[in-house]
């Protein structure tokens, strides 16, 4: 019995030591993460001045510069790949972490919106396809019922792509019908 108690006590001590060690490791990891976050935040707060400048235009210049974006886009299209890469590097080197983060958020929102529109359009197309199939089936059923009423073969009419041709025969010859119409006047 004494041996069992010693073994149990020893096992309990080991478990307690292991628990303490794990809690210390977790505390250490949390502190390290906290320090990293503080360093990141400190890096963000380094620049207190805005990294942009607002150029005010004259009202008369705005009237003449209606198509400024189009002209700018055409100028960008005229750049070579090397020039575009250089402009990209220059922009990235000048941009702060906050502006890049804002740009990423903006692009993410744009992608999400476009994906949602794409999904909606796909579902709309599926619904329209289903509606077309339903309407075609109704049309076939109506043609089949009409054929059955007129004594035609419904399978032949239902499988045909063309409507049923009905020939009406006049009970009177041409001359007799005209005489009949003359009498009724």
C-alpha positions in Angstrom: 0.0 0.0 0.0 2.8 2.4 0.8 4.3 1.7 -2.6 1.1 2.4 -4.4 0.7 5.7 -2.5 4.3 6.7 -3.4 3.7 5.8 -7.1 0.4 7.8 -7.1 2.1 10.8 -5.5 5.0 10.6 -7.9 2.6 10.4 -10.9 0.6 13.3 -9.5 3.8 15.4 -9.2 4.8 14.6 -12.7 1.4 15.5 -14.0 1.5 18.8 -12.1 5.0 19.6 -13.4 3.9 18.9 -16.9 0.8 21.1 -16.5 2.9 23.9 -15.1 5.4 23.5 -18.0 2.6 23.6 -20.6 1.0 26.7 -19.0 4.4 28.4 -18.9 4.9 27.6 -22.6 1.5 29.0 -23.5 2.2 32.2 -21.5 5.5 32.5 -23.3 3.9 32.1 -26.7 1.2 34.6 -25.9 3.8 37.1 -24.8 5.8 36.6 -28.0 2.7 37.1 -30.2 1.8 40.2 -28.2 5.3 41.6 -28.8 5.1 40.9 -32.5 1.7 42.6 -32.7 3.0 45.6 -30.8 6.0 45.8 -33.2 3.6 45.6 -36.2 1.4 48.4 -34.7 4.5 50.5 -33.9 5.6 50.1 -37.5 2.2 51.3 -38.7 2.2 54.3 -36.4 5.7 55.5 -37.5 4.5 58.0 -40.0 2.1 60.5 -38.5 2.0 62.8 -41.5 -0.1 61.9 -44.5 1.8 60.2 -47.3 -0.3 61.9 -50.0 -1.0 65.4 -51.3 -4.2 66.9 -52.6 -3.8 69.0 -55.7 -6.7 71.4 -56.2 -7.7 72.0 -59.8 -9.2 75.1 -61.1 -12.8 74.9 -62.2 -11.9 76.0 -65.8 -9.3 73.2 -66.0 -12.0 70.6 -64.9 -14.1 71.5 -67.9 -11.4 70.8 -70.4 -10.2 67.7 -68.6 -13.3 65.6 -68.9 -11.6 62.7 -70.6 -8.5 62.8 -68.3 -8.9 59.2 -67.3 -9.1 58.0 -70.9 -6.0 59.9 -71.8 -4.2 58.5 -68.8 -5.3 54.9 -69.6 -4.1 55.3 -73.2 -0.7 56.6 -71.9 -0.4 53.6 -69.7 -1.2 51.2 -72.5 1.7 52.8 -74.5 4.2 51.9 -71.8 6.5 48.9 -72.3 6.5 46.0 -69.8 9.8 47.3 -68.3 8.3 50.7 -67.7 5.2 49.3 -66.2 7.3 47.1 -63.8 9.3 50.2 -62.9 6.2 52.2 -62.1 4.8 49.3 -60.1 8.0 49.0 -58.0 8.1 52.8 -57.5 4.4 52.8 -56.3 5.0 49.8 -53.9 8.2 51.4 -52.5 6.4 54.7 -51.8 3.1 53.2 -50.5 2.8 52.6 -46.8 1.4 49.5 -45.2 -1.9 51.2 -44.5 -2.4 52.2 -48.1 -1.6 48.7 -49.3 -3.9 47.2 -46.8 -6.7 49.6 -48.0 -6.0 48.6 -51.6 -6.2 44.9 -50.7 -9.5 45.4 -48.9 -10.9 47.4 -51.9 -9.8 44.7 -54.3 -11.2 41.9 -52.1 -14.6 43.7 -51.9 -14.6 44.1 -55.6 -13.9 40.4 -56.2 -16.6 39.4 -53.7 -19.1 41.7 -55.5 -18.2 40.3 -58.9 -18.4 36.7 -57.7 -21.8 37.4 -56.2 -23.0 38.9 -59.5 -21.6 35.9 -61.4 -23.4 33.5 -59.0 -26.7 35.4 -59.4 -26.4 35.4 -63.2 -25.6 31.7 -63.3 -28.7 30.9 -61.1 -30.8 33.2 -63.3 -29.6 31.3 -66.4 -30.4 28.0 -64.8 -33.9 29.2 -63.9 -34.5 30.5 -67.5 -33.4 27.2 -68.9 -35.8 25.4 -66.6 -38.6 27.7 -67.6 -38.0 27.1 -71.3 -38.1 23.4 -70.8 -41.3 23.7 -68.9 -42.9 25.9 -71.6 -41.8 23.5 -74.3 -43.3 20.6 -72.4 -46.6 22.5 -71.9 -46.7 23.3 -75.6 -46.2 19.6 -76.5 -49.0 18.6 -74.1 -51.4 21.2 -75.6 -50.6 20.0 -79.2 -51.1 16.4 -78.1 -54.5 17.2 -76.5 -55.6 19.1 -79.6 -54.6 16.2 -81.8 -56.5 13.7 -79.6 -59.7 15.9 -79.9 -59.4 16.0 -83.7 -58.8 12.3 -84.0 -55.1 12.4 -85.1 -52.3 10.3 -83.7 -51.0 12.1 -80.6 -47.6 10.5 -80.6 -47.0 11.7 -84.2 -48.1 15.2 -83.3 -46.2 15.3 -80.0 -42.9 14.3 -81.5 -43.2 16.6 -84.5 -41.5 19.9 -84.5 -44.1 21.4 -86.8 -47.6 22.3 -86.0 -50.5 20.1 -87.2 -51.8 20.9 -90.7 -55.6 20.9 -90.8 -57.3 20.9 -94.2 -60.8 22.2 -94.3 -63.0 21.0 -97.0 -65.9 23.1 -98.1 -69.2 21.2 -98.4 -70.1 23.1 -101.5 -68.4 23.4 -104.8 -67.1 26.8 -105.8 -70.1 27.7 -107.9 -72.6 26.4 -105.3 -71.0 28.4 -102.5 -71.2 31.6 -104.4 -74.8 30.9 -105.3 -75.5 30.3 -101.6 -73.9 33.6 -100.6 -75.9 35.3 -103.4 -79.2 34.0 -102.0 -78.5 35.2 -98.5 -78.1 38.8 -99.6 
